[in-house]
Amino acid sequence: MTTDNELKEEQKGPDAQTAGADKTEAEKAQELIAAVHYNGMTALKMEFGDEQVEGQVMNHEAYGPIFTYMVKSAEGKPYVSGFFLREMIAGFQTKQDPSQWMSSFFVDLMKSPEGRLLPMPPQSEDEAKALIDKIIVPHCVKSVREEFAPEPVHADLELHEEHGPVVEAGFPSITEGNNVCAMPLHFLMAHYLLNRDPADLLIQGLYRIREEHGLD
């Protein structure tokens, strides 16, 4: 049986039918970005309502498209968080409930009663160093140790040959195979500036290590 859509495609002729195959990579990328942004808006609106959600896409020089969303509380307080393209795609493909996954970040932010806009990026090297030394690194070290207590966890700032400064965390009790995960400082800072908990990256990596060794 021929559907109405198939008839319409036949009436367009061969040139129109192959036009989709002639899209440039840039056009395909823009369509993907638009679809991901729409899915993110839809997922958050399912949890918070149509009137409470706004979103935009910005392009980061190093990380590519970043999707930022604002959710307003019932009192009108704004809460903003951001997501990377790769993790958005993975979230919608692998999470059992993508809307719950996305909304969970905002539920955590909403524990702050006054709202949470995105932090101001550091304006100088001194400000960036202070943010790293006084906030990001101490927070990551404290969080991973608390997450796995009373299991001893090594966590500190290290210098990686390929990736430069990293926060490294690992289990001294694991003496064979991989026992360490490390995250570049610039990536941890990017998460912090998107109102995301940078320690989550290390915690997820450490759980994967434990799983590889059959400890969880």
C-alpha positions in Angstrom: 0.0 0.0 0.0 1.3 3.4 -0.9 1.0 6.1 1.8 0.1 9.7 1.3 3.7 10.7 2.3 5.1 8.3 -0.3 2.9 9.8 -3.0 4.0 13.2 -2.1 7.7 12.2 -2.3 7.0 10.6 -5.8 5.3 13.8 -7.0 8.3 15.9 -5.9 10.5 14.1 -8.4 14.0 12.6 -8.1 15.8 15.9 -7.6 13.7 16.7 -4.5 13.9 13.2 -3.2 17.8 13.3 -3.1 18.0 16.8 -1.8 18.2 15.5 1.8 21.3 13.5 0.9 23.0 16.7 -0.4 23.0 18.5 3.0 26.3 19.8 4.1 27.9 18.6 7.3 27.3 22.1 8.8 23.6 21.8 8.0 23.4 18.3 9.6 25.2 19.6 12.6 22.8 22.5 13.0 19.8 20.2 12.7 21.4 17.9 15.4 22.0 20.9 17.7 18.4 22.2 17.2 17.0 18.7 17.9 19.0 18.3 21.1 18.0 21.7 22.3 14.4 21.0 21.6 14.6 17.7 23.4 16.1 19.4 26.4 13.4 22.0 26.6 10.7 19.3 26.2 12.2 17.2 29.0 12.4 20.1 31.5 8.9 21.3 30.6 7.6 17.9 31.4 9.0 18.3 34.9 8.6 22.0 35.6 5.9 23.3 33.2 5.9 25.3 30.0 6.1 28.7 31.6 9.0 27.9 33.9 11.7 26.9 31.4 13.9 28.9 29.0 16.9 27.8 27.1 19.6 28.8 24.6 22.6 27.3 22.8 26.1 28.9 22.8 29.2 27.7 21.1 32.3 27.3 23.2 35.7 27.5 21.5 37.0 24.4 23.2 33.9 22.3 24.0 31.6 23.1 21.1 27.8 23.6 21.6 26.7 24.1 25.2 23.1 24.0 26.1 22.0 26.3 28.9 18.6 26.2 30.5 16.9 28.4 33.1 14.2 26.9 35.3 12.2 29.3 37.5 10.8 28.2 40.8 7.2 28.8 41.8 8.4 32.0 43.5 10.1 33.2 40.2 13.7 32.5 41.3 15.9 31.6 38.4 18.1 28.5 38.3 20.5 28.0 35.4 22.7 25.0 34.4 24.4 23.9 31.3 25.2 20.7 29.4 27.6 19.6 26.7 26.4 18.1 23.4 27.9 14.7 23.8 26.4 14.2 27.3 23.0 15.4 26.1 23.0 12.9 23.3 24.2 10.1 25.7 21.6 11.1 28.2 18.7 10.9 25.8 20.0 7.6 24.3 20.9 5.7 27.5 18.9 7.1 30.4 15.7 5.3 31.3 14.1 8.6 32.0 15.9 11.6 30.4 13.5 14.2 31.8 14.2 13.0 35.3 18.0 12.9 34.6 18.0 16.6 33.4 15.6 17.8 36.1 17.8 16.3 38.8 20.4 19.0 38.3 17.9 21.7 38.8 16.4 20.0 41.9 19.8 20.2 43.5 20.2 23.9 42.5 16.8 24.7 43.9 18.0 23.9 47.4 19.5 27.4 47.2 16.5 29.6 48.1 17.8 32.8 46.3 18.2 31.3 42.8 21.4 30.3 41.0 22.6 32.1 37.9 25.8 30.9 36.1 28.9 32.0 38.0 31.0 34.8 36.6 34.0 33.4 34.7 37.4 34.4 36.1 38.6 37.7 34.5 42.4 37.1 35.0 44.9 34.4 35.6 45.0 35.3 39.3 41.2 34.9 39.6 41.4 31.6 37.8 44.1 30.3 40.1 42.2 31.4 43.1 39.1 29.6 41.9 41.0 26.4 41.3 43.1 26.5 44.5 40.5 27.7 46.9 37.2 26.3 45.6 37.4 23.6 42.9 40.3 21.4 44.0 39.4 21.5 47.8 35.8 20.7 46.9 36.7 17.8 44.7 39.1 16.3 47.2 36.6 16.7 50.1 33.7 15.2 48.0 35.4 12.1 46.8 36.7 11.3 50.3 33.3 11.7 51.8 31.6 9.7 49.0 33.8 6.6 49.6 34.5 6.9 53.4 35.7 5.0 55.3 37.6 3.6 52.2 40.9 5.5 51.9 41.0 7.7 48.7 44.0 9.4 47.3 43.0 12.8 45.8 45.2 15.7 44.9 46.3 18.1 42.2 48.8 16.5 39.8 50.6 17.3 36.5 49.8 15.0 33.6 52.3 14.8 30.7 49.5 15.0 28.1 46.6 16.9 29.7 48.5 19.3 32.0 47.1 20.0 35.5 44.6 17.4 36.6 42.8 16.4 39.8 43.7 12.8 40.3 41.8 10.4 42.6 42.3 6.8 43.3 42.1 3.8 45.7 45.5 2.9 47.4 43.9 -0.4 48.4 43.7 -1.5 44.8 47.2 -2.7 44.0 46.6 -4.4 40.6 45.3 -2.8 37.4 43.9 0.7 37.1 43.2 2.3 40.4 43.2 6.1 39.5 41.1 8.5 37.5 42.1 12.0 36.6 40.2 15.0 35.2 41.8 18.1 33.6 41.4 21.3 35.5 40.0 23.2 32.6 37.2 20.6 32.3 36.4 20.7 36.0 36.3 24.5 35.8 33.9 24.3 32.8 31.5 22.2 34.8 31.8 24.6 37.8 31.0 27.6 35.5 27.9 25.7 34.3 26.6 25.2 37.8 27.5 21.6 37.7 29.3 19.8 40.5 32.9 19.1 39.2 33.4 16.4 41.8 30.7 14.3 40.1 33.1 13.6 37.2 35.7 12.1 39.6 33.1 10.2 41.7 31.7 8.6 38.5 35.2 7.6 37.4 35.9 6.1 40.8 32.7 4.1 40.8 33.7 2.7 37.4 37.1 1.6 38.8 35.4 -0.2 41.7 33.0 -1.9 39.2 35.9 -3.0 37.0 37.5 -4.6 40.1 34.2 -6.2 41.2 34.0 -4.1 44.4 30.4 -2.8 43.8 
